[in-house]
Amino acid sequence: MRIKEKRLLRGPNLYAASPCLVALVDNVGIKGRGFAARLLALLPALPLEAAARLADDALLVDALEPVVMELQRMAGAPGEHGATLPVPGQPERRRVVCGYAIEQVAEEALRTAIALLDALAHEQAFDLHEALAALRETAEHHAIGTSTGAVVNAALRRGIPALRLTESANLFQLGWGSRQKRLQATITGATNSIAVGIASDKQLTKALLDQAGVPVPEGDVVTTLEAAQRIARRLGRPVAVKPLDANQGKGVTVDCTGPDAVARAFEFARKHGRRVIVEEHLRGRDYRVLVTGGRIAAASWRRPPNVTGDGRSTIRELVEIENRNPARGDGHTNILTRIPLDALADEALARQAYTLDTVLEDGANADLRGNANLSTGGTAEDVTDLLPEETRDICIRAALTIGLDVAGIDIVCEDIARPLRAQRGGIIEVNAAPGIRMHQYPSRGTPRDAGDAIVEALFGGCNGRIPVVAVTGTNGKTTTSLLIEHTVRMAGLRTGVTTTSGVYLNGQLAYEGDCTGYHSARSVLGAPDVDFAVLETARGGILKRGLAYDRCDVAVVLNVSADHLGLDGIDTIDDLAKVKAVVAKRASRAVVLNAEDTYCVQMAAELAEGVEIIYFALDAEDPVLLRHVEHGGRAVYLQDSTIVIASGLRHEALLDVREMPASLGGRARYNIANAMAAAAALTAFGFDNGEIADGLRGFVSDSKHNPLRSNLFDVDGVTVVVDYAHNCAAYAALADMARAMTPGRLVGVVAAPGDRRDADLVDIGRTCAAGFDELVIYETENRGRPAGDTATLLARGAKLGKIDSEQLQVELDVHRAIRLGLSMCRPGDVLVFGCGSSISELTEALRPTRPDLARRIEATTT
């Protein structure tokens, strides 16, 4: 098999609402040759429906998707959705779709599956055990930590979006724009860095807690053994010795009695830090109380890792048996951590007169650690309901004293159900970034949703979302997006918008270029100073990476017409409509649809339940729109020269289109349609008619604010229209607008991208011939075609149209083409420069003969 193309779709996409790996794979002529039986012997848990379709004459590629899905499952990172899709006209090529939980695992599983199937097809050995070990290692490396995952999952259950900010670290953005919060493990964006520093200094923590009236053990910090032994003598009772700034129980020794024990403990602690705490050893059990948002979220009794004898097995064997528990993993990757057999385990056993080779009596217990940290194999039992009010108050005061919004309070006492002071119990440590898996998944007792408690403290009842409108369609996306953004910004909200020309934050250009895909949308949703997002969402972005958002509030679908066909497996307008519908299906509040576009109207049947449909139409008598309004629906339509907003029986005039600069005096009907779509979207968000009208009136579609969208320039009495038009529908609309601007001649300087199909380029040429009096054809981006090939096809189409050969010129160089087009014009004529990539193409064409005019035009674009 050979992979021809591979894409990771990280958001909702053409194939599923969840992330997918999509690969275009050639079978390269290898048939199954009975490989199915060998495959099922190797992977017996393969789904029955997958096995059923693998007949003896099946293609090897037909087994690829189910094998990838099964390998991901066996690696511990299962995907949700899989499919094998035929490619029309190519019987040995498949589009393989594999849902994933971790994209690195999916990519590795794809490579592994190809190697496995190739080995089976050639009856060669394949080491599945080694391959799965590698996959599991990848899954563990990229998995979200248990504590982080608990918080993220709690956020997702509340409808709060979560974005992983790095591939390997547990750093997340919860929420969007100005409502976002940051999270790493249980450190939040609200966690005070000074407080974290205090919590890491155990002696300073103790001093502050003692000052606040919180019970803590007596002791001090030392740097020499002599000082450690002196403090132990002064305290006159067993002591605990631990590094000042270590964590997870590293370097800690408890219950030290006598100078020799203190000396051993001191040397052990010094391995983890220069400064060492020597303090009284509080006797009793080890408890952890989680405080978040000034409230008690959970409390657990932490037990050291231990095993119970059966009268036959050694302690080593008992630990090995326990470590095979599926709930135990390495580090923080699972509910529990594997029990380490190391020097600390030997030391803990020695204190009990055991070794690893001791055979424990039936029912006897042996501790493997002197501390109860889950990260070293301990277990936990929930005791939240046992906390007395006094202890609750003490824990909350401790967190506030240190300054932590999320704190793990470590308590040692005989019985957590009794007040601390009554039993000489106390707080021995306050932890920043406390692990919460002990509360989420206790070995005994009631699980507590500590992750949700943290989310509650961060967001309260807010879902962390800012309003989002997504705009898609074949033509008009950028203008519509900018119209919406401008109106929202004029209403006083901070905005972010993605467009074909760049990303704008609060009206200022942040990134330049075609920014209509996944990463650009994420940049807006990740901007902390954005209250409202407008996301132009193009076909290419959907197909290459999927959507950057799980859902939007309002989706706008402007139109669907032939463009980009033959690319990325999208061969028909029906296919293209399905791509655009991905955006419509993700709307949660309303979808704005073009009532005059059949493909848009068909999308209405695919929307989520409860989502409102708002139609717009240039034709006030459009039957779809009329029927919708008659049934109480909302719509926007054009009555003579007035935009009207209808809601059932109520019809309100919004404004005269001639008041909108973008309408070019009412002649640019495509911009009137864009304005109606924008008005419909804004209405869905609850903006009032006055705000919408003011925004539409105030938006200027010139080369500075909306470059390459019907920008007008005067060149010695000739009106030059510069536009990005590059398909039939756009050229036809542009020609209609320009025709209305002049009683004279209409000259087109036109091109089209070279990656269009031959027939599509011919159609564009025919459309231009029908719209313009004279044509100059040039070439822009050939995209793999030989020089002159695109122009030849456009000219062929033009000759099939109404234009005479004398009225058709081909000049491949864009600057010479513009000059040639201008030479055909007289004052009062209109020249349309289509498929422009930059206003500088016009200024550079003028510069040799009219440098003053070139400079004047340049000044208007900055």
N, C-alpha and C positions, 0 to 999 in steps of 0.2 A: 504494500500500500504506500501511497505517496500523498503527503499533505500539500495541497496546492495553496491553501489559505487558512488562516486561523485567527479568530477574534475572541476576545473576552468581553462579553456584554455585561457590564457591572450593575445595570439597573433594569427596570422593566423594558422589554424589547419585543421584537416581532414574534418571538417564539414562546415567551413565558413572562410572567410578572416578576420572576426572581432571576438572579444572575445565571448566565449560561456561558459555556464555552461552545463556540460554533466553528467547525472545521469543514472545509471542502476537501474531500478525500477521493483520490482515484484508486480503483482496485488493481490496476496494472495487470489485468488479464488473469489473475490467480483465482481459480474457482475453489470451492470448499474442499472437494475431494475427500468427503467423509470426515472433515475436521470437527464436526459438531459433537460427535460422541466423545472425542478426546477433550474437547472444551468443557463439556458437562462433567467429565470425570475430574478435571482440574478445578472447576468452579461449580460444585454441585448446588450451590444456593442461587444460581442464576435464575431469574424469574421465568416461570413456565411459558409466558407469552413470548419471551425472547427466544427460548429454546425451540418453541414450536415453529418459528419462522426460519430456522436454520436447517433447511432440508439439505440433502446430499449435494445438490447442485447450487447451493446458495453461494453468493459472493462473500469473500472474506470480509469485505467492508461492511456487510450487513450485520456482522457480529460486533463491530467496533463499539458502538454506543452502549449496548448492554454490558459489555466487558468493562468499559470505562466507569460506568455507574457502579458496577459490583466492586471494582477495585477501590473506588472512593469509599464505599460502604465498609469494606473490610479494613480500610485504613483509619476508620473512625471519623470520617468527614463526608457523610453522605450528601448527595445532591437531591433536589426535589423533582426534577423533570428531565426526561430524556426522549429523544425522537431521532429517527433516521428518515430523512426526506430524499426522494428521488430528485434528480436534476433533469428537467425536460430536454430530450434530445441527446442525452449522454448516459447510456444504460449502465456504464460501469463507474459512474461518479455519484457520490452521495454527499448530502449536507448533513453532517452529524452534529446533533445538538445534545449537550450534556450539562444539566444543571450542576451547580457546585456550591459547597459551603466555604471552601478555601481555594482560591484560584490557583495557587501554586501546586496544590495537590491535584487539581483537575488537569493542569498541564502535564505534570509528571505521570499521571494515570493514563493520559492519552498516549504518551510515548511508550509507556510500559505495555499498554494494551496492544499497540501495533507490533512491538517486539514479541509479545506472547503469541499473537495470532499468526504472525509470520513463522514462528518456530513450530507451531502446531501444523500449519499448512505444509511445511517441509519435513514433518515428522522428526523434529529435532527436540532435544531436551530443553526445558525452561525452568529456571530456579524461581518458583513462585514465592517461596519462603523469603529469599533474599530481597526480591522485588517489593514484597509487602513490608518488610522491615524498613526499607528505604522510604516507602510512602508514609509509613507511620511516623518515622522520624521527621519528615517534612511537615506532616500534619501537626505534630507536637510543637515544632519550631514556630509555626505560624498561627497556632491556635490562640484564641483570646483566653487570658487567664481566668480562672474560676471566679474570683471576686469581681474583676472587670466585667466579665460576662453576665454576672448576676445583676449588676447595675444596668448594663446595656439592655439586657432582655426586659428588665422592669420598665425601662424607658420605652421600648418598642411596644410593650403591652398597653402603655398609656397613649400610644400614637405619636410619641416623640421620635423624630427621625434621628438616626445615629450614623455618623460618618467616621470611618477609621482614618486617621490622619497620617499614619505611617504603616508600612506593610508588616513590620515585625513588632514594633512596640505597642503596648496597650494604651495608646493615646487616642482618645475619641472626642469628636464634637457631637454633643447632644443638642438638638434643635438647630434652627437656621438663623442667619442674619443677626439682628440686634437681640434676638431672644435666645441665642445659643449659650451653652455652658460647656466648659472643657472638663474632661475626666481622664485620669490615668490611674488605673487600679481604683483605690478609694480616695485618692487625692483629687479634689475638684478645683475648678478655677477660683472658687471662693476660699480655698485653703490658704491661710496666711503663711507666707514663707518664714516670717519671724517665729511663728508658732511651731513650724516644723523644726526649725533650728533649736528651739527650746526643748521640744520633745526628744530630740536626739541627744540632748545633754541631760543625762539622768539626774545628776546632782542639782543642776539648776531647776529642773522640774520639781524635785523634792523640796527644794527651798521655797519655791513659789507656792506649792501646795500646802506646805506647813504654815506659811504665812497666811494662807487663806483659810486655815482651820481644818484642813483635810488630813485625816490620819495617815501618816507615812512612817516607815521604819527609820530608826536612828542610824547614823553612819556618816561616812565622809569619803572624800576622794584622796587617793594616795598615788605616789609614783614609785615608792620603794617598798621592798618586802618588810623592812623594819617598821615602817609606818603602818603597814597593813596589820602586822602582828600587834602593834601597840594599840590600834583601835579595837581589834578583837578582844584584847585583854580588858580595855576600858569598858566595853559593852558587857563583858562578863557572861555572855550566853552565846549559843551557836550563831554563826554569821553566814551571810551570802556574799560571795565575791564575784564581781562581774565587770566587764569592760564598761567604761563610761558611755561610749557612743556606738556599741555594736547593736545588732538586732537579731530577731528570730532565735533568741536563746544562745547565741554564739558566745563561747567563752565563759558561760555561767556555771558556777558550782554553788550548791546550797548545803546548808546544815553542816558547816565546817566547825569542828571542835578541836582545839589545840593548835599549837604553832606549826606542827608538821602539815596538818591538813590545810591550814591557811597558806603555807608556803606553796604546796602543790596547786592550790586553787589560784594563787596569785600568778604563778608562772603560766598557767593555762589561760588566764584572762589576758596576760600581757601579749599573747599571740594575736589578739584581736584589737589591741589598743594600748597606747602608752599609759593612759590614766585609768585607774581601777577604783571601783567603788567597793568599800567594805561596809556592810550594814547588817543590822540585826536580822536574823533569819526568822521570818514570821511563819509559825507552824500552821498547818492546815491545808486546805485544798486550793487549787489554782483556778481562779475564775476570770473570765473576760466579759466586760460589759461594753456594749457598743452604744455610743452617744452620737446622734446626728441631728442637726437642726435644733439643738437645745432640748432634745427629748431622748428617752431611753428607747432604743430600737430592739435590743435583744440582750440576753445574758446567757453565758454558757459555762458549765463546769468542764474544765480542760483536764484530761487525764493523760499521763505520760504513755508513750507507746509500750504495750505490754503483751504478753502471751500467756495463755492458760495451759497448763500441762495436761497430758493424756496418759501419763505413766509409761509411755513407750518412746516418745520422740525427744530429741535433744532440743535445747532452746534454739539452736541454729536452724534445725529442721522446722520448728514451729514458726519461726519468723519467715522462712522461705514459703511456707504454706500460706501464711497471712498476706505476704506480699503478692501472692497470685490472685488475691481478691480483686475483681474488676474495678472496684471503687478506688483502688490505690494506683497512683501513677507517680511519675517523677516530678519533683518540684510542686508547682501549683496547678498542674494541668488537669488534675482530677479532684474528686470530692475529698479523698484522703491521699496522703503521701506515703510512699513505701518506707518501711522502717529500715534505717541504715544500720549495718553491722560494722562499726568502726571503733576507734579507741574510746569514744565516749560511752558506747554501748558496753564495752569491756569494763570500764570504770564503774558504770552504774550497776552492772551485775556483780562486780567484786564487792560492792558495798552490801550486797545481799548474800554474799558467800556463794555466788554462782559463777559459772563460766558458760561460754557458748555451747560447750559440749555436755553441760549438765542435763540429765533427764529429769524433767519436772514431774513431781507426783501428780496424779490425777486431781485436777481442780486447783492446784497451786498456781499462783501468779508470779510473774517476774517482770519488773520494769526494765526497759531498755534505754531510758534516758532519765536525767535528773530534772528535766523541765517537761512541760506539757504542750509545747508548741506543735501545732498541726503540721508545720513545715518540716518537722523532724519525725513525723509518724504518729503524733498523738491523736486522740479522739476527743469528741465533745458531747456533752449532754445538755439540752436546753433547760435553763432554770429561770427564765425570764419572769414567770409568774410568782417566783418565791422572793423577789427583791423587796425588802421593806422600804417604806417611803423615805426613811432617813438615808439609806444606802443610795436610793435613786437620786436624792438631792445632792449627796456628796459627789456622785459620779458626774452629774451635770455641772456642778460647780468646778470640778477638776478640769473638765473640757473647756469651760469658759475661762478659767484662770490661765490655762496654757494658750488659749485663743484658737482652738481647732474647731472647725465646723463638723468634721467627722473624726471621732477619737475612739480608740480602743483602750479601755481602762482596765489594767491588770490588778486584780485584788487577790490577796491571800488571807483566808480566814477559815475557821473550823466549819462554819455553817452559814451559807449565804443568806439563809432565811432569818438569821438573827442580826440585829444592828451591829455594825462594825466595832464601834467603841466598846460595846459590852463584852467583846470577846478578844480584844487586843488585835483585831484584824486591821489591815491597812492597804493602801494603794502602793504598789511597788513600781509601777511604770504607767506612763501615758503614751500611747502609740499614735503617731501620724500614719496614714495609709494602712489602717488595720485590715487584716484579712477577714473576710466575712463568710467564707465557706462553712465555718463551724456553725454559724447561725442558719445558713441556708440549708445545710445538709447535716444536721446533727446525727450522731450515731444512735442517740436515744432522745426521746422527748419531741416536743412540737417544733417543726421547722418554722423559722421566722424569715419573712421576706425582707432581709436587711437591704437588699438592692433597692427595693421599692421605697424603703424608708429614706434612703439617700436621695432618690429621685424626688420624693415628696418634699424633702428639705430644699432641693435645688429649684423645683418648678412650681410647687404647690399644685393648683388646679390648671396651670397653663400647659399646653401641649408643645410648647417650644417652637411653634411654627410661625413664620411670617406669611402674609398673603402672597401667593404665587400664581401668576397667570402664564400659561405656556401658549405660544403662538406658532402654528405650523400652516402648511399649504405650499402650493407650487410658486405662486407669485404674491408679492405684497407683504411678506412677513416682517421685513425690517421696518418699513414705514409704519405698519400697524403697531409693532412693538414700541417704536419711539413715540407714537401718538399716545399710547397708554402711559408710558413712562413719564412723558412731559406733563400730562394732566395730573397724574398722581403727585409728581414733585411740586407742581403749582399748588396742589391742595395741602402742602406742608409736610409730606412724608419723605423720608430719605429713601432713595431708590437705587436699584441695581438693574441693569438691562444688558442682555447679550444680543449681539446683532452680527450681521455679515461683515460689518466694518470694524467691529471691536466691542469691548466691554466698557460700559460707562457706569461709574459710581457717582450718584448725585450730580449727574450732568457732566462729569469730567471723564475724559478718556483715560482708562486705566490700562487696557491692553488693546493693541491695534492688530487687525487681521480678521480672518473669518472665524468668528467666535460663536458658533451656533451648535456646539456639541457638548459632550459630557463634562470635560474639564472646565470649560468656560462657565457652564451653569454652576458647577461646584464652587468656582471662585466667587460667584455672586452670593450663593447660599452660605458660603463661609465668611463673607465680609461682615464684621461686627457692627458696621455703621449703616446697614441696610434694613429698612423697615418693610419694604415692598419689592418683590422681585418680578421682573418681566423677562421671560426666557424665550427668545426666538429659538425654535427647535427644528433643525433641518433634517431632511432625509438621511444625509450622510452620517450625521451624528448618531441618529437612532440606530443605524445599521452597524456602525463601527464600535460603539461602546454602550448602546442602550441609553436610557434616560438617567439623569443624575438625581432624580427625585422619585420617591415611591408614589407620590401623588401630588397633584396641583389643585388649587381651589377651582380655577376656571381654565378651560382649554378653548382655544380659538382655532378653527380650521377654515381657512379662507377660500380655498379652491383646490381642485386636483386636476391637473392637465399633464400632457406628455412632457416629460423632462427627465434626463438622466436614465432613460430606459436602456436595458441591456447591461447595466452595471450592478454588481453586488447581488445577482440573482433576481433582480427586479426587471421583468421583461415586458410587462403590460401595465396599462393604467390601473387595472384592477389590483395588481400587485402593489403599485405605488400607493393606492388608496389604503391598503391594509397597513402600510408603514405609517401613513399619516394618522390612521385610526389608533395607533398605539398611544398617541398623545391624548386623544379624546377619551379613551378608556380609563385614563388615570385621573380624570377630573372627579372631584368629590362634591363640588357645589353646582357648577353649571358648565355647559358646553355651548359655545357660540358657533353656529353653522350657517353656511351660505345656502339659502333656500333655493337659489337658482343653479346650484351645482348638484347633479344627480349623485355623485359619489359622496358628497358631504351629507346629503339627506339620508342616504343609506346607513350612515354611521349612527343615526339616532337610535336604531334598533339594538346597537351593541353597547350602549352606555350602562354604567352601574345604576342599580335601582335607586330612585330618589334624586338623581341628578337632573337639574332643570335644563331644558333646551331653550335657547334663545336664537331665533332665526334673524338674518338680515337679508335684504334684497334691494337692488336698484329699482326693480319693478314693483310698484305698489300693489299691482293686481296679481302678483305671483300666487298661484293656487296653493302651494305648500305653506307659504307664509299666512295667507288668508285663513286657511283651515286651522292652522295652529292658533291664531289669534281668536278665532271664533270659539275655540275650545278653552279659552281663558289663558293661553300662553302669552309670553312676552316676545316682542319682535322690534326690529328697527328697519324702517324702510324710507324710500325717497318719494316724496310727493311734490311733483314739479321740481322746485329747487330747494325744498325744505326737508331736512332730516326729521323724521317723526319717530318717537318712541311709543310703542303700543303695549298695553298691558290689559288684555281682555277688552272691555268696552272703553277703556280710557286711552285716548290717543293725544300725546302732547308734542307740540312742535319744539324741537331742540334748537336749531339754528338754520339759517340760509347758508347753503354750501359755498356761496360766493364770498362769504365772510372768512372762509378758511383759506389761508395762503397755499396750502398743499393742493387745493382743488384747481389751482391755476385758472381762477375765474369761473369755475364750474365745468371746465373742459376736460379735466383729468378725472374721468368717471371711475377709473380704477382706484384713485386716491379717495374718492367719495365712498366707494365700497369699503376701503380700508378704514376710513373714519367711522363708518357705521358699525363695523366689526369692533373697533375700539370702544365706541359708545356702548355697545351691547355688553362687552366685558366689564366696563366700568360700572354699568348699571347693576350687573350681577354682584359686584362688591359693595353696592349701596351708596356710591357717589351720587350726589343729587344732580339734576339737570343743569343747574347753573355752573357747577364745578366742571362738568363735562364740556359744556359749550365753551367756557373760558379756555379750557385746555386745547380744544380743537382750533379755536380762533388764534391762539397764541403760538401754535406750532408752525415753524417755517421750514419747509423742505428744500433747503438750499445746499450748496456744496460744503458748507461748514457743519450744518446740523444733520443732514441726511445725504451724504455724498453718493453720487451715481444713481440717485432716484429722481429723475426728471429735473435735473438742475439746468437752469436757463442762463444763457450768456448772450450778449449782443456783440457780434463781430461785424463791424461796418454795416449795420443795418440788417444783417442776417441773424435771425434767432437760432442759436445753437442749443439743442436739447441733448444733454449728456445723461445716459441711462445705462443701467447694468443689464438691460433686456438681453436674453440669450435663448429664448424658446419661442415657439409659435404664438402662444397666448399673449406673452409679454410684448412681442413685436406688433401684433395686431392691435392691442390696446394702445400702445405708444403711437402708432401711426394714426389711429382715430383721434387721439388727443391732439397731435401735431397738426392734423388736417384742419381741425377746428380753429387753429391759431392763425391761419393765413389763407387769403384768397389766391396766393401765388403757388409756386411749386414746392413740392416736398421732396427733399433729397435725403436718402438714407446711406449712411456709412456703417456697414453692418458686418458682423462676424458671429461665430459660435464656437464653443469649446470643441476641440477635436476628438474628445472621447465619446461623442454621440454616435449613434449608429448611422450608416450611410443614408438609410431612408429618412431618418429624422433630420439630417442636415439638408436633404433635398426638400423636405416639407418646410423647413425654416426659410430656405431660399424662395420657395413658392409663395409663402406668406408675405415675405418682404416685397416681392414683386407686386403683389396685390395691393400693398399699402402705400408704396412710394412711387413717385413719378420717375425718379432716377436713382440708381443704386451704384455704390462703390463697395465692393467686397474686399475685405482685408482679412488677415489671419492674426489670431491672438494665441491662445494656448493650444498647441497642436496635440499635446498629450499622447505622444507615441506615433502619430501619423507623419508621413513624409511631408516636407514643406510643399505647399501648393495643393495638397490633396483635399483638405477641408474646403478651401476656396473653390475648387473645381466642383465639388458636390453642391455647395451653396449656389454657384452659378448655374448648374444644371437645373436646380429647382426654380431659380429665377426665370430661366428661359421657358419653363413649363407654365409660368404665370403670364400676366398681362403685359410684361415689360418687353420692349423691343431691344434688340442687341445693341442699337446705338445708345440706348439709355442705361446700359450695363457696363461697368468698368471693373476690372480686377486689379488691385494694387495691394500686394501682400504686406508691405510695410505700413504700420498704422499711421505714422506721421505724414507720410506722403499721401495716404488714402484720405486723411482729413483735409489736407491742402487741396487735393483733387476735388473732393466734394464741395469745398468752399468756392472753388473756381467755377463750378456749375451754377452757383446761386447768384441771384440779384437781390438788392435790398428789398425786404418784405418777404422773402422766401424763408423757409424753415429747413434747417439741416438737423437730422437726428443722428447722433453718434451712439450706436448701440454696442452692447457687450463690452463697455468700457471697464477697465480695471483701475483707472486712476484719472483724476482731473488733470494730472501732469501730462497725460497723453495729448490733451488739447493744447495746453500751454507750450509744450515742446514743439508741437506742430506749428504754432504761430510764431515762435521765437525768432526763426530766421528772417521773417519779413515784417513782423509786427512785435518787436520786443517790448514796446510800451504796453501793448494790449495784454501780452503774456504776463507781464508784471502786475497789471491791474487785476487780472483774473486770479493770480496767485494770492494777492492781498485779500481777496474775498473768502478764501478757503481757510484762513488761519485766525 
